[in-house]
């Protein structure tokens, strides 16, 4: 598979030590995003902070970048992304920042270079709504919000 070429820009020479997003393994779908904080940032229980990454990018029209939580931070520290998945649109050129939330009961410290989130670049389709008075029927119909149960 040929990788998609996406332009990325370090916003300052002062963040040259912070890794750009990268895959941890050959089979990774998401790239790790690293914190570009100048000093350790303490996230108190229940607090939401905006963590800088030190980069911006130029996505190709028809693609978005989704910012997602890291499973290890979620299970070990109750750290998540408030708007997961966060969407970075192809026409956004500002610094990528991560909306990190501490859902736990203890403080969490973000250090420079820490892997704080993951990013998946995905293709999307634009739609044009066709207003109608009726939709086609299905076996499920309007059933939702638990209508299929939890057991198999």
FIDO-396522 format. One record per residue: residue in one letter; x, y, z of N, C-alpha, C, O in turn. Coordinates in pm, whole numbers, plus 50000, padded with zeros to 5 digits. Layout:
N
AXYZXYZXYZXYZ...
This chain:
152
X500854988350000500005000050000500905012450000501815013550081X500635021749909501395034149902500835044050003499645046950001X501695049450091501205059050190500705071950125501245076450024X499685077750183499165090650143500165101350186500635101050300X500495110550100501455121250132500705133350187499865139050117X501005137050311500365148350377501455157950424502425153650488X501295170850394502265180950439502055183550589500925184750636X503175184350662503135187350805504175197950834505235198250770X503895206550930504745218050959504985219051109504045219951188X506285218951148506605222151287506415237151301506885244851217X505745241351405505435255551421506565263651478506545275951473X507575256851533508695263951593509895254751605509745242651621X511075260451596512295252651618512395247951763513115238451793X511655254551853511705250851994511025237452023511175232052132X510275232051925509625219051945510285208151861509685197651838X511495210551814512195200751731512425187551804512595177151740X512435187851937512635175752015511355167552033511415155952074X510205173452001508925166452014508665158851884508605164851777X508495145651892508255137951770506975142251698505965145551761X507045142051567505835144051486504995131351499505505120951541X503705131951463502865119851471503515108351395504035110151285X503465096451457504065084751392503395072151442502825071651550X503485061851355502915048851389503855041451483505065041451463X503295035151586504105027651682504485013851629505555008751660X503605007951548503884994651492503454994351346502765003351299X503874984051274503544982451133502034981851110501554986551007X501294976051202499854974351185499014985151249497784984151249X499634995451303498875006151369498025013951270498495017751163X496765016251305495885024851225496075039451264495975048351181X496355041751392496515055151443497975058651469498775050151508X498295071251447499625076551478499585082851616498625089751650X500615080551695500695086851826500955101751810501785105951730X500235109751888500435124251894501115127252027500715122252132X502155135552020502965138852137502695152952188502405162052109X502785154752318502555167752381503755176952359504905172752376X503485189352322504535199352305504415210052413504505221952385X504205205652537504105215052649505495219752686506465212152677X505605232352729506905237652771507295232352908508455229552934X506295231152996506505226353132505465215653161504435215053094X505715207053261504695197053295503345203753321503275214253386X502275197553269500915202853283500105193053367499905181553327X499645197553482498835189153569497365190653533496835201753526X496715179253509495295179053478494595173353601494735161553633X493845181653668493125177853789491925169053755491435169553642X491435161153849490235153153826489075161853779488795172353838X488405157553673487275164953619487655176653530486785183253474X488945179253516489405190753437489645186953291490015175653260X489415196653203489685195153060490675205853021490505217553055X491725201852949492775211152907493025209852757492715199552696X493595220052700493985220152560495505218552555496245227252600X495955207152500497375204052498497945206852359497465201352260X498985215352352499585218252222500405206452171500905198252249X500525205552037501315194851976502515200151899503425192551865X502535213151870503655219151801503655217351650504645220551584X502555212351593502515210651448501165214651390500145215051459X501195217651262499985219551182500155211051057501255206151029X499085209350983499175200750864498225205550756497325213650780X498435200250637497625203650521497015190850465497605184050381X495825187850514495135175950466494605178150325494285189350287X494525167550251493995167750115492475168550124491875161650207X491835177050041490365177350041489805163050023490295155249942X488755160050101488185146650098488725137850211488315126350225X489645143350292490215136150405490055144450531490025156750526X489955137650641489935143850774490945136550860491345125350827X491345142650970492155135851071491285134751195490715144651241X491195122751249490405120451370491365118951488492275110651485X491145126951592491945126251714491185117551813490045120451848X491845106851856491195096851942491995094552070493195097152074X491325089552173492045086252297493015074652277492845066552185X494015073852362494905062352366494335052652470494005056752581X494235040152434493605030352523494355028752655493745026952760X495675029352650496465027852773496215039152872496115036752992X496115051452822495805062652911494395061352967494145064853082X493485056452886492095054952931491985044653043491395047453147X492545032953022492375022053119493255023953244492845020253355X494435029353228495345030753343495175043753420495445044153540X494735054453352494685067553417493355074853402493215086053452X492365068853335491065075153311491185088253235490465097853262X492115088653140492345100553058491715098152921491935087752859X490935107852875490265106452746490255119452669490795129652714X489625119052554489465130652469487995134752479487105126852450X487755147052520486385151552547485475150252425484325146252439X485955153552308485105153352188485465141852095485395143251973X485845130552153486345119352072485285113451982484155111552026X485625110651857486865115251798486745129751754485745133851696X487775137351782487835151251735488175151251587488975142951542X487595160151512487825160751368488675172851332488395184051375X489715170551254490505181251195490135181551047490345171850974X489575192751004489105194150866490255197350772491305202250814X490035194450644491095196350545491435211050522492515214050470X490575220350559490885234450539491425241250665491625253450664X491665233750774492225239350896493755239550886494355229450850X494365250750917495815252050907496475256151039497675258751043X495695256751147496255260651275496925249051346496955237751295X497455251851463498115241451543497095230851584495985234051626X497495218351571496665207351621496825207251773497935206951825X495705207551842495705206851989494755195652030493805192451958X495025189952144494245178552193493435182952315493985188452410X492125180352313491235183652425491255171752521490455162452508X492165172152615492395161052708491565162952835491535173952891X490885152352879490055153052999490475142153098490725130753060X490545146053224490845136753332489515132153393488875139553469X489105120053358487875114353412488115106853543487185101353602X489365106653587489745099053706489615106953835489035117753838X490175101053943490075107254074491405113154123491455119054230X492465111454044493755116854082494315125953975493875125653860X495305134054013495955142753916496655134553809497105123453834X496745140253688497505134053578498435144653523498005155853494X499695141253508500685150753461501075147553317501445136253284X500975157753231501395156653092502785162853082502985174553115X503745154853037505105159553020505415161552873504755155852786X506405169452846506835172052709507195158852640507955150852694X506625156752522506915144652446506035132852478506095122652408X505195133652582504305122552616503345119852499502915129052430X503035107152479502025103152380500665104952445500305097652538X499905114652396498665118552464497405114652388496315114752445X497535111352260496365108052179496855100552056498055098652037X495915096351974496275090551846495445097051737494355102251762X495975096751616495335103451505495215093751388496175087251349X494005092951333493735084751215493295094051103492385102051120X493955092950988493555100650871492585091950792492885080450760X491425097550760490375089750695489705097650583489575109850590X489305090450481488565096250369487105098050414486575090150493X486475108150365485065110250393484335114250266484955118450168X483045113050269482195116950156481335128850197480805129250308X481205138350109480255149250130478915144550077478845136849981X477845149250138476515144950096475675156950054475935168450091X474675154049977473655163849944472345157849991471955147049947X471655164750080470405159650133469315160050027469205169649951X468535149550021467375148849933466165147750025465885136950078X465465158650043464335158850136463195150550079462885151249960X462565142650167461485133750125460435132950235460695136750349X459285128050201458205126450300458255112850368457635110950473X458995103250309459035089750366460375083250333460995086250231X460805074250420462025066450400461655051950376460565047650414X462535044350313462255030150290462255022650424462915026850519X461515011850430461395004050553462524994050569463124989550471X462814990450695463784979950728463214971450840462214975150901X463844960150868463404951550978463554958451112462764956051204X464544966951125464794973951250463884985951266463434988851377X463604992651158462755004551165463385015451250464565018651233X462615021151340463095031951424463685026951554464025035051641X463815013651571464355008151696465805012251715466625010651625X466135017251830467485021551862467665022652011466775018852088X468795027852052469065030252193468795017952279468045018552376X469425006852242469294994552319468224985052272467974974952336X467584988052160466474979652116466914965552077466084956452074X468204963452048468664950052012469214942352134469664931052119X469164948452252469594941652374471094941652393471834947852316X471564934552500472984934052529473544919852524474754918052511X472694909952533473194896052529473084890652388472364896152305X473784879852362473774874052227472684863952219472504857752114
